[in-house]
Structures are given as structure tokens and as C-alpha cells.
Amino acid sequence: MPLTVLRSRRSPSRPAAKESARRRAQRRTTVICTLLVAAICALVVVSGAVGSVHVDPGQAARIVIGHLAPGMPWMSDGSLTALQDQAVWQFRLPRALLAGLSGAGLALAGALMQVTVRNPLAEPYILGVSSGASVGAVGVIVFGSAALGGVSVNVAAFAGALAACACVATLARRDGTLSPTRMILAGVALGTLLSAVTSYLTISTNAQNVVSVLFFLLGSVSAATMSSLVGPAIALAVACVFAAVLSRSLNALMTGDESAVSLGVNATRLRGLLLVVASLLTGTVVSVAGGIGFVGLVVPHIARILVGADHRRTIPVTVLAGAVFLMITDLLARTVAQPTEIPLGILTAFVGAPFFLWLMRRGGAEKAGFGR
């Protein structure tokens, strides 16, 4: 049989095989996202049932549904007490939702930063963004809002994150381009400096502020209210739209600057946009939940291992998995050492530190979607 005939018979199979692989990956992503959404709903119910006021999961679910869909008969037939309603709707539900939004935001910020510097170990803390947000927030706690012109903790945290981002971008710029290696080095150095500033503010403040500062730095969502969900929700929505629209550009940037430029991507401008969006997410989350480390390191890699490195699939899994991860962490923080509550940063460190060490091995980075 002529060679040309063999080639003509084999060539159509390659596009078909690629299309089949793409469909399998898409189905896998859909299944995983569905399971993660179901887990989030289940965690909301379980979180609503856990606490000093006795509420079983069924009652917690009815309370949430009753507020979302007014007119439900069980809200007025006496089967639920006012104390149960208040405990679930005003305290436990906002806490669970804030944990989910914070986890999703930090995970997405980590994913964007790993693309920015093309380094599997990058996250908001590595680039100093979280440290900048912490300096701004702790400054308000220590000196008071009035002394700083009426600036709130939220605004100060975002301003600190944005300032740290601008410093890293300025220090990392060389010959008009942002160098990923210089960004890592600048971020580590700046983060260390800002952490020292935070430590100085902590030891120089009044004794009554020390506990508040330390608890804030280690992370907590215990003070969550419905109004505190607005900022993180808006920031997360903006970042998700940004990542979805530019998912192909993110894929191109992961292959290297030369490949990205050949595909029509302005690598320097895209890196600047990624830093701003990651700073928006980090600053907003830190302002309401404090310093929570390792979420942005662990979750994006788990998402890549599950669905691959294509950001069209990685981003939704990262956001949902980040929410599930921190909601479970908060549930453990409330129950492991009752009646004492463990700060979230302590529990995430127990997971994140071993994962960080695993990623330092060459095989860990490759499995997470990064080359040698």
C-alpha cells in the first residue's frame, strides 16, 4: 500500500484523539465542579448546625431556606426558636460564607501569581502582598482609625497590598519588562521587611491590642457578618471574570514570554494586570479574615493535578476547591479544641508546610503542571 495512503488514513485520527481527550477533560472538570458545589452546600448546613446553641442539620437547612424563600410554614409554626434562627442566620451562616469567599479568593490569587512568575511556589505571601495588607490593617488596629484620617481596616489592608504590589513591580522591572525571577526575590525581601514592621507595631502597642493583632495575623472569620461578605464577593467576582476572559492568555504566559509574544500576548502588561487583580483579592480577604497562609499555594496545585494545567478548567476548580478547603478548616478550628478556637492560619500551616516541602522536589512541580 502506498505511503501516502497510510498517511491519509492515520492523519484524521490525531484531531479526533485530541477532541476526545478534550471532551473527557471537560466532563471530568464538570463532575469535579459539581461535587465541589455540593460539598459547599453541605458544609453550609453542617456549619449552621455546629455551635453552643443546639441546631440539627435539618433545622439549619430549613432556617437558611426560610430566609432565602420567605413564607415557608416552618418559620412561623413554632418548630424553630428565635435563638436558633439568630444563631444560624446571623452568626454561623455569615461565618461559613466568609470562610468560603476567603478561601476562594486566596486560592485564585495564588493561581494568578504562579502564572505571573511561572513558579510553582508562588503565593500572596511569597510576593509580599499579604504582608503589605497586614501592615495596613495592623496600623489601623494599633493607631486607631481616627489617627489615620478615618481609614477603615478594609481600606488600609487593600492600600497596603496595592503598595506592596507596586513596590515589587518597580523592583522587578528591568529593561522595561517584569522579570519573574526578580519578582520572587523582590517579593521575599519586601515581605520580610513588612513582616518586621508588623512585628514592631505589635510589640509597641498597648497590651489590650496585642491579642487582637495576633489573632488577626493568624486569621479568623469569627467576626463575620452579612455586610462583611460584600467586599470579598465583589472582588472575587471581578477576578473570576478577569481570569475567565484571559484564560487563553494565561495558558500562553505559562509557556514562556517568547511563546506568549508569538501568540500576540503582551507579557509585561499581562503580568502587571495579574499583580493588581491578585492584590485586590488578597487585600480584600486580609481585611476581613486576617492573615491566612498556604491556601494560595496548596489549592491551585491540587486543581492542576485533578484537571490539568489549562486555565479554562483550572480556574473554576481552584475557586471552588479553595472555598471547600477553608470552610472545612474553619469547621475544624471551631470544634477541634472546644471551647477554644484555633486561628485558621495555624491549621492551614499544618497542611501547607508539608505540601510546600513536597513541591520543592522536582516531581511535585511537574505533577502540578510545571516543567523542570
C-alpha positions as CSV (number, residue, x, y, z in Angstrom):
1,M,0.0,0.0,0.0
2,P,1.5,3.4,-0.9
3,L,2.9,5.5,2.0
4,T,0.6,8.5,1.0
5,V,-2.5,6.3,1.6
6,L,-1.2,5.2,5.0
7,R,-0.7,8.9,6.0
8,S,-4.1,9.9,4.8
9,R,-5.7,7.1,6.9
10,R,-3.7,8.0,10.0
11,S,-3.8,11.8,10.0
12,P,-7.6,12.2,10.7
13,S,-7.2,10.1,13.9
14,R,-5.0,12.7,15.6
15,P,-7.5,15.6,15.6
16,A,-10.2,13.0,16.7
17,A,-8.0,11.8,19.5
18,K,-7.3,15.4,20.7
19,E,-11.0,16.2,20.6
20,S,-11.9,13.0,22.5
21,A,-9.3,13.9,25.2
22,R,-10.6,17.4,25.4
23,R,-14.1,16.2,25.9
24,R,-13.0,13.7,28.6
25,A,-11.2,16.5,30.4
26,Q,-14.2,18.8,30.2
27,R,-16.5,16.1,31.6
28,R,-14.1,15.4,34.4
29,T,-14.0,19.1,35.2
30,T,-17.8,19.3,35.2
31,V,-18.1,16.3,37.6
32,I,-15.5,17.8,39.9
33,C,-17.1,21.2,40.0
34,T,-20.5,19.6,40.7
35,L,-19.1,17.7,43.6
36,L,-17.4,20.8,45.0
37,V,-20.6,22.8,44.8
38,A,-22.5,20.0,46.6
39,A,-19.7,20.0,49.2
40,I,-20.1,23.7,49.7
41,C,-23.8,23.4,50.2
42,A,-23.3,20.5,52.7
43,L,-20.7,22.5,54.6
44,V,-23.0,25.5,54.9
45,V,-25.6,23.2,56.5
46,V,-23.1,21.4,58.8
47,S,-21.6,24.8,59.9
48,G,-25.0,26.1,60.7
49,A,-25.6,23.1,63.0
50,V,-22.3,23.3,64.9
51,G,-22.2,25.5,68.0
52,S,-23.2,26.0,71.6
53,V,-26.9,26.5,70.6
54,H,-28.3,23.1,69.6
55,V,-29.4,23.0,66.0
56,D,-29.6,19.8,64.0
57,P,-28.6,19.9,60.3
58,G,-32.3,19.7,59.2
59,Q,-33.2,22.7,61.2
60,A,-30.2,24.6,59.9
61,A,-31.2,23.9,56.3
62,R,-34.8,25.0,57.0
63,I,-33.7,28.2,58.6
64,V,-31.4,29.1,55.6
65,I,-34.2,28.2,53.1
66,G,-36.8,30.1,55.1
67,H,-34.8,33.3,54.9
68,L,-34.0,32.9,51.2
69,A,-37.6,32.0,50.3
70,P,-39.9,33.9,52.7
71,G,-43.3,32.4,53.6
72,M,-42.1,28.9,54.4
73,P,-44.5,27.4,57.1
74,W,-41.8,26.2,59.4
75,M,-40.6,29.7,60.1
76,S,-43.8,30.5,62.0
77,D,-45.2,27.2,63.3
78,G,-43.0,27.2,66.5
79,S,-40.8,24.3,65.5
80,L,-37.8,26.7,65.4
81,T,-36.9,29.1,68.2
82,A,-35.8,32.7,67.8
83,L,-32.4,31.8,69.4
84,Q,-31.8,29.0,66.8
85,D,-32.8,31.3,64.0
86,Q,-30.4,34.0,65.3
87,A,-27.5,31.6,65.8
88,V,-27.7,30.1,62.3
89,W,-28.6,33.2,60.2
90,Q,-26.7,36.0,62.0
91,F,-23.6,34.1,63.2
92,R,-22.9,30.7,61.7
93,L,-24.0,31.3,58.1
94,P,-22.0,34.5,57.6
95,R,-19.0,32.8,59.1
96,A,-19.3,29.8,56.7
97,L,-19.8,32.0,53.7
98,L,-16.9,34.3,54.6
99,A,-14.6,31.3,55.0
100,G,-15.7,30.1,51.6
101,L,-15.2,33.5,49.9
102,S,-11.8,34.0,51.6
103,G,-10.6,30.5,50.6
104,A,-11.8,31.0,47.0
105,G,-10.1,34.5,46.8
106,L,-6.8,33.4,48.3
107,A,-6.7,30.3,46.0
108,L,-7.4,32.3,42.9
109,A,-4.8,34.9,43.9
110,G,-2.2,32.1,44.3
111,A,-3.1,30.7,40.9
112,L,-2.7,34.1,39.3
113,M,0.6,34.7,41.0
114,Q,2.0,31.3,40.0
115,V,1.3,32.3,36.4
116,T,2.8,35.7,36.9
117,V,6.2,34.5,38.0
118,R,6.0,31.0,36.4
119,N,7.0,29.5,39.7
120,P,5.1,26.6,41.5
121,L,6.0,28.0,44.9
122,A,4.5,31.5,44.4
123,E,1.6,32.7,46.5
124,P,0.5,36.1,48.0
125,Y,2.8,35.7,51.0
126,I,5.8,34.9,48.8
127,L,5.5,38.1,46.8
128,G,4.9,40.2,50.0
129,V,1.3,41.2,49.1
130,S,-0.2,39.6,52.2
131,S,2.5,41.3,54.3
132,G,1.6,44.7,52.9
133,A,-2.1,44.1,53.6
134,S,-1.2,43.1,57.1
135,V,0.8,46.2,57.8
136,G,-2.1,48.4,56.6
137,A,-4.7,46.5,58.7
138,V,-2.5,46.3,61.9
139,G,-1.7,50.0,61.6
140,V,-5.4,50.8,61.9
141,I,-5.7,48.4,64.9
142,V,-2.7,49.9,66.7
143,F,-3.1,53.6,66.0
144,G,-6.9,53.7,65.5
145,S,-8.9,54.8,62.5
146,A,-9.1,58.4,63.7
147,A,-5.4,58.8,63.8
148,L,-5.1,57.7,60.2
149,G,-7.7,60.0,58.8
150,G,-10.7,57.8,59.3
151,V,-9.4,55.0,57.2
152,S,-11.1,51.6,57.9
153,V,-9.3,48.3,58.3
154,N,-10.6,47.1,54.9
155,V,-9.3,50.2,53.0
156,A,-5.9,50.2,54.8
157,A,-5.4,46.4,54.0
158,F,-6.2,47.0,50.4
159,A,-3.9,50.0,50.2
160,G,-1.1,48.1,51.8
161,A,-1.5,45.2,49.4
162,L,-1.5,47.5,46.4
163,A,1.5,49.4,47.7
164,A,3.5,46.2,48.2
165,C,2.4,45.1,44.7
166,A,3.7,48.4,43.2
167,C,7.0,48.1,45.0
168,V,7.5,44.5,43.8
169,A,6.7,45.5,40.2
170,T,9.0,48.5,40.4
171,L,11.9,46.5,41.8
172,A,11.3,43.6,39.4
173,R,11.3,45.8,36.2
174,R,14.4,45.5,34.1
175,D,14.7,47.0,30.6
176,G,11.0,47.7,30.5
177,T,9.9,44.2,31.3
178,L,8.9,42.4,34.5
179,S,11.4,39.6,35.3
180,P,9.8,36.6,37.1
181,T,13.0,35.8,39.0
182,R,13.4,39.4,40.2
183,M,9.8,39.4,41.3
184,I,10.3,36.4,43.5
185,L,13.5,37.9,45.0
186,A,11.9,41.3,45.5
187,G,8.8,39.8,47.0
188,V,10.7,37.7,49.5
189,A,12.8,40.6,50.6
190,L,9.9,43.1,50.8
191,G,7.7,40.5,52.6
192,T,10.4,40.0,55.2
193,L,10.7,43.8,55.7
194,L,7.0,44.3,56.0
195,S,6.7,41.4,58.5
196,A,9.3,43.1,60.6
197,V,7.3,46.3,60.5
198,T,4.2,44.4,61.6
199,S,6.1,42.7,64.5
200,Y,7.4,46.1,65.7
201,L,3.8,47.6,65.6
202,T,2.7,44.6,67.6
203,I,5.2,44.8,70.4
204,S,5.0,48.6,70.6
205,T,1.2,48.8,71.1
206,N,-0.9,48.6,74.3
207,A,-1.3,45.3,75.9
208,Q,-5.1,45.1,75.1
209,N,-4.3,45.4,71.4
210,V,-1.7,42.6,71.3
211,V,-4.3,39.8,71.4
212,S,-6.4,41.4,68.7
213,V,-3.4,41.9,66.5
214,L,-2.0,38.4,66.9
215,F,-5.4,36.8,66.3
216,F,-5.9,38.9,63.2
217,L,-2.4,38.0,61.9
218,L,-3.2,34.3,62.3
219,G,-6.5,34.5,60.6
220,S,-10.1,34.2,61.7
221,V,-13.7,34.6,60.4
222,S,-15.3,34.6,63.8
223,A,-16.5,38.2,63.5
224,A,-18.2,37.7,60.1
225,T,-21.4,39.5,59.4
226,M,-23.6,39.7,56.3
227,S,-22.2,43.1,55.5
228,S,-18.6,41.8,55.6
229,L,-19.3,39.5,52.7
230,V,-19.9,42.3,50.2
231,G,-16.2,43.3,49.7
232,P,-14.8,39.8,49.2
233,A,-17.8,38.8,47.0
234,I,-17.3,41.7,44.6
235,A,-13.5,41.3,44.5
236,L,-13.9,37.5,43.8
237,A,-16.5,38.1,41.0
238,V,-14.3,40.7,39.3
239,A,-11.2,38.4,39.5
240,C,-13.2,35.4,38.2
241,V,-14.4,37.3,35.2
242,F,-10.9,38.6,34.5
243,A,-9.4,35.1,34.7
244,A,-12.1,33.6,32.6
245,V,-11.7,36.2,29.8
246,L,-7.9,35.9,29.8
247,S,-7.7,32.2,30.3
248,R,-6.0,31.6,26.9
249,S,-3.5,34.3,27.6
250,L,-2.7,32.8,31.0
251,N,-2.0,29.5,29.2
252,A,0.3,31.3,26.8
253,L,2.1,33.0,29.6
254,M,2.8,29.7,31.3
255,T,4.8,28.5,28.2
256,G,7.2,31.4,28.4
257,D,7.5,35.0,27.3
258,E,8.7,34.3,23.8
259,S,5.9,31.8,23.1
260,A,3.4,34.3,24.6
261,V,4.6,37.2,22.4
262,S,4.5,35.0,19.3
263,L,0.8,34.3,20.2
264,G,0.1,38.0,20.5
265,V,0.2,38.3,24.3
266,N,1.8,41.4,25.9
267,A,3.6,39.5,28.7
268,T,4.7,42.6,30.6
269,R,1.2,44.2,30.6
270,L,-0.5,40.9,31.5
271,R,1.8,40.4,34.5
272,G,1.0,43.9,35.7
273,L,-2.7,43.2,35.4
274,L,-2.3,39.9,37.2
275,L,-0.5,41.6,40.1
276,V,-3.2,44.2,40.5
277,V,-6.0,41.6,40.5
278,A,-4.1,39.4,42.9
279,S,-3.5,42.4,45.2
280,L,-7.2,43.3,45.1
281,L,-8.2,39.7,46.2
282,T,-5.5,39.5,48.8
283,G,-6.1,42.9,50.4
284,T,-9.9,42.4,50.5
285,V,-9.6,38.9,52.1
286,V,-6.9,40.0,54.6
287,S,-9.0,43.0,55.7
288,V,-11.9,40.7,56.8
289,A,-10.3,37.4,57.6
290,G,-6.7,38.3,58.6
291,G,-3.5,36.6,57.5
292,I,-4.2,33.0,56.3
293,G,-1.2,31.4,54.6
294,F,-0.7,28.5,52.3
295,V,-4.2,28.4,50.7
296,G,-2.9,30.1,47.6
297,L,0.0,27.6,47.5
298,V,-1.9,24.3,48.1
299,V,-5.2,24.6,46.3
300,P,-4.1,25.7,42.8
301,H,-1.7,22.8,42.5
302,I,-4.4,20.3,43.6
303,A,-6.6,21.8,40.9
304,R,-3.9,21.3,38.3
305,I,-3.3,17.7,39.3
306,L,-7.0,17.0,39.1
307,V,-7.9,18.7,35.7
308,G,-4.6,19.7,34.1
309,A,-2.9,23.0,33.5
310,D,-5.4,24.5,31.1
311,H,-6.7,27.6,33.0
312,R,-10.1,27.2,31.3
313,R,-10.6,24.2,33.6
314,T,-8.2,25.0,36.4
315,I,-9.7,28.4,37.4
316,P,-13.2,27.1,38.3
317,V,-11.9,24.1,40.2
318,T,-9.4,26.3,42.0
319,V,-12.1,28.8,43.2
320,L,-14.5,26.1,44.3
321,A,-11.8,23.9,46.0
322,G,-10.4,27.0,47.8
323,A,-13.9,27.6,49.3
324,V,-14.3,24.0,50.4
325,F,-10.7,23.9,51.8
326,L,-11.2,26.9,54.1
327,M,-14.7,26.1,55.1
328,I,-13.5,22.7,56.3
329,T,-10.6,24.4,58.0
330,D,-12.9,26.8,59.8
331,L,-15.2,24.0,60.9
332,L,-12.2,22.2,62.4
333,A,-11.0,25.4,64.1
334,R,-14.3,25.7,65.9
335,T,-14.5,22.0,67.0
336,V,-11.0,20.5,67.5
337,A,-10.2,22.3,70.8
338,Q,-13.6,23.4,72.1
339,P,-14.4,25.8,73.7
340,T,-11.1,27.3,72.5
341,E,-11.0,28.4,68.8
342,I,-7.8,27.8,66.8
343,P,-6.8,30.5,64.4
344,L,-7.2,29.5,60.8
345,G,-3.5,30.2,59.9
346,I,-2.3,27.5,62.3
347,L,-4.4,24.8,60.7
348,T,-3.6,25.8,57.1
349,A,0.1,25.8,58.0
350,F,-0.1,22.2,59.2
351,V,-1.4,21.3,55.6
352,G,0.6,23.9,53.7
353,A,4.1,23.4,55.1
354,P,4.4,19.7,54.2
355,F,2.9,20.4,50.8
356,F,5.5,23.2,50.3
357,L,8.3,20.8,51.0
358,W,6.8,18.2,48.6
359,L,6.6,20.8,45.8
360,M,10.3,21.6,46.3
361,R,11.0,18.2,44.9
362,R,11.2,18.2,41.1
363,G,8.5,15.6,40.7
364,G,6.0,17.6,42.8
365,A,6.3,20.6,40.5
366,E,5.9,18.5,37.4
367,K,2.8,16.8,38.7
368,A,1.3,20.2,39.4
369,G,1.7,21.3,35.8
370,F,5.1,23.0,35.9
371,G,8.1,21.8,33.9
372,R,11.7,21.3,35.2
